[in-house]
Amino acid sequence: MSSSSSDLSPIAEALADAAAARSMHYFRTPLDIITKADESPVTLADRAAETDMREILAARAPSDGIYGEEHGAERLDADRVWVLDPIDGTRSFITGSPLWGTLIGVLQGGRVALGMIDMPVLKERWVGVAGQGATRDGQPVRVSGCTEVARARIVTTSPDIFAPADWSAFDRLSRQCAMRRFGGDCYGYAQLAGGTIDLVVETGLQPYDYLGPAGLIEAAGGVVTDWRGQPLGLKSDGRVIAAATPELHRQAMAILSA
């Protein structure tokens, strides 16, 4: 049976607990690093953590689909699909930085019904459920009310993620913001959900990178689309703009496309 909507949060919590237990076992220990086809690093910790998550889903939601970073896709035609990134920010993990996390998104009918960013080292768990709001460690959070690019705090992981044309667009936008920051991997999306960052703009992402954060930010009252303003899904092009308000989103999108 597929999990019911009321079961989503308990299952997501169990997945995050399992991933954290496995990944923290390996954190700041010597690791074999493998370079994947897209030149991103993967470690034994990533693969083992996703295996643990999949075993939980096999037991608790066996007919649901899975789209995972490390072990591929299963049953993507299911009404409900779990999108898993056991360690988002593998470079942070490898270098001993605490700013890596586990990302969990649940697609239901093609839209994100739940999004989670779990930060095991920081011991922060950010969860958003469509129609129910967002929390950090059980306490409600909400995006800021920023409506102007000139007042916005913007973050992206690294200039290295952008192709030249996309970097030119991001640079044009970010230099009009009140503050721009680099780094943090998935934590920037959590900061946006919590109201301390107003914009996140990135490119080159995969569904397991953006669907969990999108669910969290939308539940916290924010707006997340691709650079053309289209909703995010499994077939999006990997360019993401997340904003605290519709007004800020429209302004940022217009500058990106100028």
C-alpha positions as CSV (number, residue, x, y, z in Angstrom):
1,M,0.0,0.0,0.0
2,S,1.1,3.6,-0.6
3,S,1.4,5.7,2.5
4,S,-1.5,8.0,3.3
5,S,-1.0,11.7,3.6
6,S,-1.1,11.4,7.4
7,D,1.8,8.9,7.2
8,L,4.1,11.1,5.2
9,S,5.7,13.0,8.1
10,P,6.4,10.0,10.3
11,I,8.0,8.1,7.4
12,A,10.1,11.2,6.4
13,E,11.2,11.5,10.0
14,A,12.2,7.8,10.0
15,L,14.1,8.3,6.8
16,A,16.0,11.3,8.1
17,D,16.8,9.5,11.4
18,A,18.3,6.6,9.5
19,A,20.3,8.8,7.1
20,A,21.7,10.8,10.0
21,A,22.7,7.8,12.0
22,R,24.6,6.3,9.0
23,S,26.2,9.6,7.7
24,M,27.3,10.8,11.2
25,H,29.1,7.4,11.6
26,Y,31.3,8.3,8.7
27,F,31.5,12.1,9.2
28,R,35.1,13.4,9.7
29,T,36.6,9.9,9.2
30,P,38.8,8.8,6.3
31,L,36.7,8.0,3.3
32,D,37.1,6.6,-0.2
33,I,36.0,9.2,-2.7
34,I,34.6,8.2,-6.1
35,T,34.0,10.6,-8.9
36,K,30.7,10.1,-10.6
37,A,30.0,10.7,-14.3
38,D,29.0,14.3,-13.6
39,E,32.3,14.8,-11.8
40,S,30.6,15.2,-8.4
41,P,32.1,13.2,-5.5
42,V,30.3,10.4,-3.8
43,T,31.4,8.5,-0.7
44,L,30.5,5.2,1.0
45,A,28.4,7.3,3.4
46,D,26.1,8.6,0.6
47,R,25.4,5.1,-0.7
48,A,25.0,3.4,2.6
49,A,22.6,6.1,3.9
50,E,20.4,5.9,0.8
51,T,20.3,2.1,1.1
52,D,19.0,2.5,4.7
53,M,16.4,4.9,3.5
54,R,15.2,2.6,0.7
55,E,14.9,-0.3,3.2
56,I,12.5,1.8,5.3
57,L,10.4,2.7,2.2
58,A,10.3,-0.9,1.1
59,A,8.8,-1.8,4.5
60,R,6.5,1.1,5.1
61,A,5.5,2.3,1.6
62,P,6.4,-0.5,-0.8
63,S,4.2,0.7,-3.7
64,D,5.5,4.3,-3.7
65,G,8.1,5.4,-6.2
66,I,11.6,6.4,-5.4
67,Y,14.0,8.9,-7.1
68,G,17.3,8.8,-5.3
69,E,20.7,10.3,-6.1
70,E,22.8,7.2,-5.5
71,H,20.6,4.3,-6.5
72,G,18.4,5.6,-9.2
73,A,14.7,5.5,-9.9
74,E,11.9,3.0,-9.2
75,R,8.2,3.2,-10.0
76,L,8.1,6.8,-11.1
77,D,4.6,6.3,-12.4
78,A,3.3,5.8,-8.9
79,D,1.0,8.5,-7.5
80,R,3.5,9.2,-4.7
81,V,7.3,9.4,-5.3
82,W,9.9,9.9,-2.6
83,V,12.9,12.0,-3.8
84,L,16.0,11.4,-1.8
85,D,19.4,13.0,-1.4
86,P,21.1,11.3,1.6
87,I,24.0,13.8,1.7
88,D,23.4,17.1,-0.1
89,G,26.7,18.9,0.0
90,T,29.1,16.0,-0.4
91,R,32.0,18.4,-0.7
92,S,31.1,19.9,2.6
93,F,30.9,16.4,4.1
94,I,34.3,15.4,2.7
95,T,36.0,18.6,4.0
96,G,34.5,18.3,7.5
97,S,32.1,21.3,7.1
98,P,28.8,21.0,9.1
99,L,26.7,22.5,6.3
100,W,25.5,19.3,4.6
101,G,22.1,17.8,5.0
102,T,19.6,15.1,4.0
103,L,17.0,16.2,1.5
104,I,13.6,14.5,1.3
105,G,10.8,15.5,-1.1
106,V,7.5,13.8,-1.7
107,L,5.8,14.3,-5.0
108,Q,2.1,13.5,-5.0
109,G,0.2,14.0,-8.3
110,G,3.2,15.7,-9.7
111,R,3.4,18.4,-6.9
112,V,5.5,18.5,-3.8
113,A,3.4,17.4,-0.8
114,L,6.3,17.4,1.7
115,G,9.8,18.8,1.9
116,M,12.5,18.2,4.5
117,I,16.0,19.5,5.1
118,D,17.7,17.7,7.9
119,M,21.0,19.0,9.2
120,P,22.5,16.3,11.3
121,V,25.6,18.1,12.6
122,L,23.6,21.3,13.4
123,K,20.8,19.1,14.8
124,E,18.1,21.1,12.9
125,R,15.2,19.5,11.1
126,W,13.2,21.7,8.8
127,V,9.9,20.2,7.5
128,G,7.2,21.7,5.3
129,V,3.9,20.0,4.5
130,A,1.6,21.5,1.8
131,G,-1.3,23.3,3.5
132,Q,0.1,22.8,7.0
133,G,3.0,25.2,7.2
134,A,6.7,24.7,8.0
135,T,8.7,24.1,11.1
136,R,12.2,24.0,12.4
137,D,12.5,21.4,15.2
138,G,8.8,21.6,15.7
139,Q,8.6,25.4,15.9
140,P,6.7,27.3,13.2
141,V,8.9,29.2,10.7
142,R,8.0,31.5,7.8
143,V,9.8,33.3,5.0
144,S,10.6,37.0,5.3
145,G,8.3,39.7,3.9
146,C,11.0,41.1,1.6
147,T,9.4,42.4,-1.7
148,E,12.3,44.4,-3.2
149,V,15.6,43.1,-4.8
150,A,17.4,46.2,-3.4
151,R,16.6,45.0,0.1
152,A,17.1,41.3,-0.5
153,R,19.8,38.9,1.0
154,I,20.7,36.4,-1.7
155,V,22.7,33.2,-1.5
156,T,24.0,30.6,-3.9
157,T,26.3,27.6,-3.3
158,S,29.2,28.6,-5.5
159,P,30.1,30.6,-8.7
160,D,31.4,27.3,-10.0
161,I,27.9,25.8,-10.5
162,F,27.1,28.4,-13.2
163,A,27.7,28.2,-17.0
164,P,29.0,31.6,-18.2
165,A,25.7,33.0,-19.4
166,D,23.9,31.9,-16.2
167,W,26.7,33.4,-14.1
168,S,26.3,36.7,-16.0
169,A,22.6,36.7,-15.1
170,F,23.2,35.8,-11.5
171,D,25.9,38.4,-11.1
172,R,23.7,41.1,-12.5
173,L,20.9,40.1,-10.1
174,S,23.0,39.6,-7.0
175,R,24.9,42.9,-7.4
176,Q,21.5,44.7,-7.1
177,C,20.7,42.9,-3.8
178,A,21.5,44.3,-0.4
179,M,23.8,41.3,0.4
180,R,25.1,38.3,-1.4
181,R,26.6,35.2,0.1
182,F,28.2,32.1,-1.2
183,G,28.3,28.6,0.3
184,G,26.0,26.6,2.6
185,D,24.7,24.1,0.1
186,C,21.2,23.1,1.0
187,Y,21.2,25.3,4.2
188,G,20.5,28.4,2.2
189,Y,17.1,27.1,1.4
190,A,16.4,26.4,5.1
191,Q,17.6,30.0,5.9
192,L,15.1,31.3,3.3
193,A,12.3,29.2,4.9
194,G,13.3,30.7,8.3
195,G,13.3,34.3,7.1
196,T,17.0,35.1,7.3
197,I,17.7,34.8,3.6
198,D,15.3,36.3,0.9
199,L,16.6,34.7,-2.4
200,V,18.3,31.6,-3.5
201,V,19.3,31.3,-7.1
202,E,21.1,28.3,-8.5
203,T,21.6,26.2,-11.7
204,G,22.8,22.7,-12.6
205,L,20.7,21.0,-10.0
206,Q,18.9,17.7,-10.1
207,P,15.4,16.8,-8.7
208,Y,16.9,15.4,-5.5
209,D,18.7,18.7,-5.0
210,Y,15.6,21.0,-5.3
211,L,12.3,19.2,-4.7
212,G,12.8,18.7,-0.9
213,P,13.8,22.4,-0.4
214,A,11.0,23.5,-2.7
215,G,8.4,21.7,-0.6
216,L,9.8,23.3,2.6
217,I,9.9,26.9,1.2
218,E,6.4,26.7,-0.4
219,A,5.0,25.5,3.0
220,A,6.8,28.4,4.7
221,G,5.0,30.9,2.3
222,G,7.7,31.3,-0.3
223,V,7.8,30.9,-4.1
224,V,10.0,28.4,-5.9
225,T,10.2,27.9,-9.7
226,D,12.6,27.4,-12.5
227,W,14.1,30.6,-14.1
228,R,11.1,30.7,-16.5
229,G,8.6,30.8,-13.7
230,Q,7.4,27.2,-14.2
231,P,6.7,24.8,-11.2
232,L,9.5,22.4,-10.4
233,G,9.2,18.7,-11.2
234,L,11.3,15.7,-12.1
235,K,11.9,17.1,-15.6
236,S,12.8,20.7,-14.7
237,D,16.1,22.0,-16.3
238,G,17.9,22.4,-12.9
239,R,17.8,26.2,-12.8
240,V,16.0,27.3,-9.6
241,I,14.9,30.6,-8.1
242,A,13.4,30.6,-4.6
243,A,12.1,33.8,-3.2
244,A,10.4,35.0,0.0
245,T,7.5,36.7,-1.8
246,P,5.8,36.8,-5.2
247,E,6.9,40.4,-5.7
248,L,10.5,39.6,-5.0
249,H,10.3,36.5,-7.2
250,R,8.9,38.6,-10.2
251,Q,11.6,41.2,-9.8
252,A,14.4,38.7,-9.6
253,M,13.1,36.7,-12.5
254,A,12.9,39.8,-14.7
255,I,16.5,40.7,-13.9
256,L,17.7,37.2,-14.7
257,S,16.1,37.2,-18.1
258,A,17.1,40.8,-19.0
